[in-house]
């Protein structure tokens, strides 16, 4: 009799533990699934907000041209800010990336207009042509590699 009671108690305890841990495992899996879904929704919303200029709709070609002009203006402005006391080339490229992403430009390094706008910003900031080589925030591989395009923007009227 004691053995049966012990076996039943043991089985009942085992089942209780299994059911209890199953519930907590189920709850944990549900929570993880919900967290993944929320993360996915957040990532999806982020991508939706970075719509590419080339695929923008509603305004046609004029809208695209206006957005590209605003991008160039913002790059010129950023260049002037860094020319007047910005804090380093890494920060310049990081800020430049942020501006580009705002306009849906994911690869600013391959866009000639980026470097031409930098050149215009240097000129608008009052820099002399012979001083460009000494500008500290332009001393990165990407910016050095595009020095000719920067000069073209600087010299463009």
N, C-alpha and C positions, 0 to 999 in steps of 0.2 A: 504494500500500500504506500509506504513512504517512497519507494522507488518510483511508482507511478506519479505521485504528487511531484516528486523532484523532476521527473522527465517532463511532465506537463508544465510545470513552472518554468523549466529551462526552455521548452519550446515556446511557451507564451512570451517569455522574456526575449528570446531570439526573434520571434515575429514582431514584437513591439519595437525592438531595435531596428530591424530591417525596414519596417513601415516608417518608423520615425526618421531614419536616415534617408530613406527614399523620398520622404516629403522634403527634407531639407536639401537633398540633392536636386529634387525637382524644382524647389524654390530657387536654389542657386543657379541652376541651368536657365530657369525663366528670367532671373535677374540679368545673367550674362547675355542672354538673347536680346533682352530689352536694351541693354547697354550698347550692344553691337548695332542694333537697329537705330538707336539715337545717334551713334557715331556716323553711321552710314547716311542718315538724313542730314546731319551737319555737314559732312563732306560734300554731299550732293548740292546742298544750298550754297556752299562756298564756290563750287564750280559754276553754278548757275549765275552767281554774281560776277564772275569773270568771263563774261561773254566776249568773244573775240571781235575786234573791230571789223575784220573782214567778213564776218557773218552777221553783222548787226542789221536789224530790219527796221522798217518804219520810216526812216529818213532818207534812204537812198544814198547816192554818191555824195551829196552835199553834207549829209550827216557824218559820213566817214571822213571826208576832208576836214570838217570842222573838228572832229575828235582828234585827228592826227595833228592838226595845228595846235590844239590845246596841249597835246603831249609834248610837241616841240617847245612850246612856251614854258611848260612846267620844267622841262629838262634845262632850258636856258636859265630859268629862275633858280633851280637847284644848284646849277653851276656857279651862279653869282653868289649864292649863300655860302658855298664852300670856299669860294675865292676870297670872301670877306671873313674868313675865320672858321670854316668848317673843320671837322676833326678827323682827317685821315682818309686815305684812299679806300680802305675796306668799308668805311661808313658811306663814302660817296657811292660806291657800287651797290651797296645794300639799299640805300635810299633810291638810287636810280632804278633798281629792280622793283621796288615798291611802286614807284611812279608808273613804270611800264605795265605792271600787273593791273594797276587801276584802269588802264586803258585797254586791257586785254592783250597786251603785247608780252608774250612769254619768252621771247628770245631777242631781247634788245641788243645783244652782242652782234647779231647778224643784220641789224637794221641800220643802214647808212645814215638815215635821218637822225638817229640818236647822237652820233658823233658830230655831225654837222651842227646840231643844236648845242652841243657842248662848246664847240668852237665859237658859235654866235654868243653864247653866254659869257665866254671869256672876253670877247670883244666888248660886249655890252657892259661888262664889269670893269672896263677901263684898263685891261691888261695890254701891255705892248707885245707885239709879235715875238720879239726876242726873249721875252720872259716865260713863254709857254713851256719851254723845256724844263723850267725850274719849279713848276707848280706841283706841289707834293701829292695832291690827290689824283694826279694823272699818271702816277708812276706804277701802274699795275700792268701786267702783261696784255690784257685786253685793250686797255686804253693806249698803251704804247704801240701796239700792233696797228691801231687805227689812227695813228698820229696824222697821217696824210688827210684823212677825212675830217679830223678836227681842224686842221689848218684850212681846208677848203671852206668849212663853215665860218671860220674866223675871218677869212678874206672875202667871203661873199657879201655883197652889198645889199 
